[in-house]
Amino acid sequence: MTFPPGITAARLYALAAASLLAACAAVPTAAPVSAGALRSEAHTVPTLTLTAAQLFAGTTEGAVETIIVGELRLPLVGPERMPAVLMLHGDAGTVSNQMLWIDDFNRIGIAVFTLDSFTARGAIATGSSFATMPQLIGGTRRVIDAERALALLARHPRIDSARVAVMGFSSGGRTALVAAQTRFASAFGTKGLGFAAYIALYPDCNVQLIGDTKSEPGPQRIFIGEADVLTSAEACQRYVGRLRDAGVDAAVRTLPGAHHAFDSGARGGLMRIPGFATAARCNLTETAPGVIVNIDTGKPLDDADACVGKGLIAGYDAAANATTRAAVAAFLIERFNLRR
């Protein structure tokens, strides 16, 4: 989840810990891929670490050069060029639920590039908990990582550059939605190159940015639990409504009873932290480039604002997981024109 100004880093770290524990509780068994059927490649991605001011100004001047890494996993045997999904982690980093998605996509002939935006920036836990992790780079600022990874995939001899989708989880889902906005794609992307589709699982949707309904051509799909208290299904419905009013191919699927990280694993139950502060009920807007305020107060979000809630709940929901996996697979099969 991307916390706007006023929400402390400590809460961000706590969310990372909770998301990691929920995601790693254990995972449902996936059907194995036949031995020798896959190829794994490690790639470095030259990118930049942007400040919030640089991001919203659409400039890279003065940004810090950074090398991040990713793993490309693709079917060993297949067409000369195949579609791909760029996978963006949430605040816990790359965790076990993403491994299951990689298996799902590989089995239907889609390569997956899993990008790690944190390790090279020092966001590594040094103790037994993610509470010891240094400050993270939020989902919005990671849009440049996504664009640089797309450019790398477009040059790969086995990837079809016209069929690369981006899919993100939580704060990575926010990155995917921001990458769809022409404002940021134009500033940080490669001319003539764009994502074929944008998929976001339980992302933040409650920050209305300047020009955020002016979008790139690819369709946008959001999946979020109706009971999610870390991000808001209602906010995503409002955002999709604004996108559709602007003529954008966008849709949101809300999952009854599901919480944050509903695809994370079958054992361990729900993670609950009663005193954890959440900003999902807050509605924020960008009044000038980089100036984001609480709509209710007209000021930057503060811990004491009435919209800030209490109580973290996250974890697996079998029905929501099954529904989302089936819907995403069907969407990509159609979008990439794959054989059923």
N, C-alpha and C positions, 0 to 999 in steps of 0.2 A: 504494500500500500504506500502511496506517495503522500507524505504528510506535508501540508503547506506550512508557511511561516507561523510560529507560535506554538507548534507541537514539538516537544523536546526530543532530542536524539535518544534519550533513554527509552522513551516509549517506542521509538522505531526499532531499537535493539530488542526490546521485549517482544514486539511483533515478530521479528525475525526468529527469535527462539521458539515462540509458539507455533509459527508456521512450519518450522523445521521439524519440531516434535510431532505435529499433526501429520505432516507429510511422510515422515520416516517411521511412523508407528509400526507399519508393516504394509505390504502391498498385496493385492490379490494376485493369484497366479495367472500369468499370461501364457498363452500357447507358445511353445518354443519355436524359434526360427531354426531351420535345418542347418546343421554344422557346415561351415565354409560358405554360407550364402551371403555373408555380409563383409563389407570392407570398412575399416575405420581409419580416418585420416585426421591428423592434428594440423591446424592452421593458425598462424598468427594474423591478427587484424590490426593494422595501424589505425589509430583513432585519436580523438582528442578528449580531454576532460574539460568540460565547459562549466563556467560559473552560471548561476541562474541569470545574471545580467547578460552574459554573452548569448545564452540560449534565446532569451526573449527578444534580444536585439537582432538575432539572426546573424551573428558574426562569429568568426573563429579567430579573430585578431587577439593575440595574447593568450590563447588557450594552450593548455599543457599537452604536449605530445605524449601519447600513451600507447603501449602495445598490449592488447588483450589477446586471449586465445579462445579457440573453439574446437569442437570435435565434429567432424562430418562423418556420418554413418550412412552408408548407401548399399543397396543390393549389389552383390558382386557381379551378377549376370542380369542384364536387362537391356533396355533400348540404349542407343548411342547417347542420347540426352534424355534426362528424366526430370520431373518436377521436384521441388524441394520445399521444405518448411524451415524457416529460421525460427528457432525456439529460444524464447527469452524468459529467464528465471524471475522469481519473485525475490523478496527481501531475504529469504533464507539461502539464496543461491540455488544451484542446481541440485535438486533432491529427487527422491525415488519415484515420485509420480511421473516426472518427465521421462524416466527410463521406459515406463510402460507406454507412453505416447510414442516414443521413438519406435518401439517394437510394432505398435499398431500401424504406423505410417510406412515403415519398411516393408511390412507384409503386403501392402497394396501398391508397392512400387514407387514410394516417395522417399527421397533422401531427406535426412534431417541434419541441420547444422545447429548444434547446441552451443550457444555463446556464453562465455563467462565474463561478465562485466566487473566482477568484484575482486577476484584474487590479485590481479596485477595492480589494483588500486589500494591494496593493503587491507581490504575488508575480509579478514580471516579471524576466526575465533581463536583466542590464545589460551583459553581455559576450557572448562567443561560445559560452558554455555555460550550462546551467541550474545549474551549480555556483555561479553568482553570484546565484541567486534568493534573496530573503529567506525567512524561515520560512513554511512553508505551514500552512494550516488543515486538519487531518486529516479523514478521511472520516466519522468518527463525529460530529464537531461540525457538519458541513455538513448534518445532517438538518433544521435549521431553514430553510436555504436551499431545500431540496426542498419543504418544507411551504409556504413562502411562494410559491414558484413554482406549486405546485398551486392555491393560492387565486387567483393571477392568471389561470391558464388557465381556471379555473371561471367566471370573469367574462367571458371572451372570447366574442363573439357567434357565432363559428363552431366553438367547441369544445364537445363533449358532456362535461360535468363528471363524468358517471358512467363515462366511458370514457377515463380518463387513466392510463397506466401509467408507471412510473419504471424507467429502465434506466441502470446505471452500469458503469464500467470500472475495475478495480483498486480504488483508494481510493474512487472513485465507486460501485463495486459494493458496497463496505462501507456507504456512505451509504444505498443502496437497501435493504439488509438491515436496517439500523437503523431506517429509516423504517417498516418492516413491524412493528416491535415496539410494542405498545400503550403501553408505558411512555413512549416518546418521542413517538409520534403524539398521545397524549392531552395531553402537556405542551406541545407546540409546534405542533400542527396546528390546523385549523379544525373546530369541532364540526359533525358531519353530513357531512364531506367526507373522502374517503379515496381512495387509489390503487386502481385496478382490478386491478393486477398489479405484481409486483416482479421485475425481471430483473437479475442480477448476473453480469458476466463477470470471471473470475479475481479474486474478492474475498478479503479476509481473513476467515477463519472460526474462527481459533484463540483468540479471546477470548470466554469465557463470561461474559456479563453477567447481573446479577440480573434475573430474570423475562423472559429473552430468548426463551422459548418461548410467551409470551402474545402472540399476534399479531393483527394486523388481518385482515379477511376475505379480501383478495386473495391469489391463489396466488403462490408464490415459486418462481423457477426460477434455478438456478445452472449456469454453464458454466465449466469449468476444465480445464486441461491436466494430465494425469497426471504429466508431468515438470516441472511448475512448481516452481521452488525459491524464488520470492519470496512466493508464497502456497501453501497446502497443499490438494491435492485430498482427502487423507485427513481433514483437519480439516473441510472442507466436507461430506464424507460423514457425519461424526459429528454435525455440527450439524443437517443435514437429518434424520438419524435421530432426534434429540431432538425436532425440530419435528413429525415425523410421529407420534411416540409421544404428543405432546400434541394430536393431531388436526388439525394444520395441513396444508393442501394445499401441499406443498413437494417439490421434486425437484432432484437434481443430475445433470448430464451430465458425465462425465469423458471427456476426449479423449486417446486413446492417443498417447504420444510428444510431445504438444504442450507448449510452454513458455508463459511469461507473454507477453501481448500477441500471441497466435497469430493475431489478425485484423488485424495491423498493416500488412502490405504484402508484395508478392511478391518484391522484389529486395533485395539487400544481405546475405542470410544472417542468421544469429543474432548477436546482440550478446552478447559474453562479457567479463566482468570478473572474473578469478579471485579477487582479494583482497577482493571486496565482501562485507560481512557481511549475513546474512539471519536473520530470526527465524521463518521459516515452520514450523520443527520445534518451536518453543516453544509450550507450552500455558498459557494465562493465564486467570485467573478474577478476578471482582470480588467481593471478600470483604465489602465495605461500600461504600455509594455513593461511587464515584470512586476506590476503593482497588483497584488491579489488580495482581496478583502472579503470578509464575511458580509454577505448581502444584508444580513439582519442588523449589523452594527456599523457598516461602512468603514470598518477598521480591519487591520490584519487579524487573523484568527488568534484567539487567546485561550489558554487552558480554562479560564473562568467563564467563557461564553456559554450561554444556555444550551446551545446545540451540542456541546461536547458531552458524550455519554460515557457510561461506565459498563465494563463487562466484555471480556473477549470470549468468543466461542468459535471453534474451528474444528474441522475434521470430516471424515469420510461419510458419504451418503450413497448407498448402493444404487438407488433408483436414479438419482441425479447423475452419478458417474456413468451409468449405462446409457442413459438418454443422451448425455453430452457426447460420449465417445461415438455413438452411432450417428448422431447428427453431424459432427465434425467430419467423420469419414465420408458420409454421403455428400456433404458440401464440397469437399476437396475432390472426390471422384468426379463430380459433375464439373467443377471449376477447371480441373486439369484434364478433363476429357479422357479419363482412364477407363479401361475395360472393367466391367463389373464381373 
